[in-house]
């Protein structure tokens, strides 16, 4: 039996999770609880990315959906250039990090 998913429900679920984790991160930052700030921030970004992925396909269970985002860009916007590293908040591209 194939796995079925309602893309709109999954997107909404992931967006809600991302918003909740972001609120948790902001609260933790205000308390100077930096471990929770970082953990909740990572989960906010992960769920935001999975919300985008869910609009196109079932996201993986991985905590690093970057490969799925790259695949979506390559499949849906072939003329887009995906940097091999990443982009920080200022828009500068940085090198690939060690895994």
C-alpha positions in Angstrom: 0.0 0.0 0.0 1.6 3.3 -1.0 2.1 6.0 1.5 -0.2 8.9 1.0 0.1 12.5 2.2 -2.0 15.6 1.9 0.6 18.2 0.8 -1.4 21.2 2.1 -1.9 19.6 5.5 1.8 18.7 5.7 2.9 22.2 4.7 0.6 23.7 7.3 1.8 21.3 10.0 5.5 22.0 9.2 4.9 25.8 9.2 3.2 25.6 12.5 6.1 23.6 14.0 8.6 26.0 12.6 6.8 29.0 14.1 6.6 27.2 17.5 10.3 26.3 17.5 11.1 29.9 16.5 9.1 31.2 19.4 10.8 28.7 21.7 14.2 29.9 20.4 13.3 33.6 21.0 12.1 32.8 24.5 15.3 30.9 25.3 17.5 33.6 23.9 15.7 36.1 26.2 16.5 33.9 29.2 20.1 33.5 28.0 19.6 29.8 27.6 21.8 29.5 24.6 21.7 25.7 24.3 18.0 25.7 23.9 18.2 28.8 21.6 20.5 26.8 19.2 18.5 23.6 19.4 15.1 25.3 18.8 16.5 27.5 16.0 17.8 24.4 14.2 14.4 22.7 14.5 12.7 25.9 13.2 14.9 26.0 10.1 14.5 22.2 9.6 10.7 22.4 9.7 10.6 25.5 7.5 12.7 23.7 4.9 10.5 20.6 5.2 7.4 22.8 4.6 8.8 23.8 1.3 9.8 20.2 0.4 6.3 19.0 1.4 4.7 21.1 -1.3 6.5 18.9 -3.9 7.1 15.5 -2.2 7.2 13.6 1.1 10.2 14.9 3.1 12.8 12.5 4.4 13.3 11.8 8.1 16.7 13.4 8.0 17.5 16.4 10.2 19.5 17.9 7.3 17.0 18.4 4.4 19.6 20.5 2.4 20.1 17.8 -0.2 16.3 17.7 -0.8 16.1 21.5 -1.2 19.0 21.3 -3.7 17.2 18.6 -5.7 14.0 20.6 -5.8 15.9 23.7 -7.1 17.7 21.6 -9.8 14.4 19.9 -10.8 12.2 23.0 -10.8 14.6 25.8 -11.8 17.3 24.2 -13.9 19.0 27.6 -14.6 19.5 28.3 -10.9 23.0 27.9 -9.6 23.2 26.2 -6.2 26.3 27.2 -4.2 28.4 24.2 -2.9 28.6 25.8 0.6 25.7 27.9 1.9 24.6 31.4 2.4 24.7 33.3 5.6 22.1 35.9 6.6 24.1 38.7 4.9 23.8 36.9 1.6 27.6 36.0 1.4 28.4 32.5 0.2 30.7 30.4 2.4 32.5 27.1 1.8 31.1 23.7 2.3 31.3 22.7 6.0 32.9 19.4 7.1 30.5 16.6 7.8 
